Amino acid sequence: MARKQVTATRMELTRLRNQLQIAKRGHKLLKDKQDEMVRQFMIIVRQNRELRLEVEHELILVMQKFNNAKNKSSKTQINEALLVPARNLELKEKVNYIMNIETPYLEFETSKDFDLTYSFFTSPLELDESLLNLASLLPKLIELAQLDKASSMLASEIEKTRRRVNAIEYVMMPEMEAMIKEIRMKLEDNERSNIVRLMKSKEIILENEEKGKRGH
């Protein structure tokens, strides 16, 4: 990328130095934010993994009991047994904040009673157990979904912040430092040229004065 042209003045040098200091402070703040987000991300990932293993284990047991129930009943009996919900569920979407990142949070309410709406005489015990166990898993399933979404959103924000940190560290700051160095070198060259011109002017003035003295 071609570096933009700068005006070699002391005012421009001061302006760039101030901008560089601001960029360094901004870089540090973003880097600290990135580090904290990574720390929060790792906590959520660990929670997610532990809960997922727990849920998967319990779901396997539920499915085993449900499969046993299907083996003891016809497909029609199972479908009829599951036709009417056993409990009402109300979900409210809210917002949770992680490092100022809005992540979805689900607040849910269920009716206290869990009513199996089919006849116990025509359904196997394994079906009752699988439904009751699945109902008890609901809070964990909702929490797992929240952790999944939070980790995904946090990972996306970490990547955005990482790109901004790298842009400042490897593009913006080096470019400013190079421009400052270029201006400083030009100002030093100009100062040396001015000194040389002054010395030559002084020599010319002294020579003219000497010639004037000899003329008299």
PyMOL commands that set and color helices and strands:
alter all, ss='L'
color gray80, all
select helices_A, chain A and resi 10-72+75-81+125-215
alter helices_A, ss='H'
color red, helices_A
select strands_A, chain A and resi 89-98+101-110
alter strands_A, ss='S'
color yellow, strands_A
deselect
rebuild
show_as cartoon
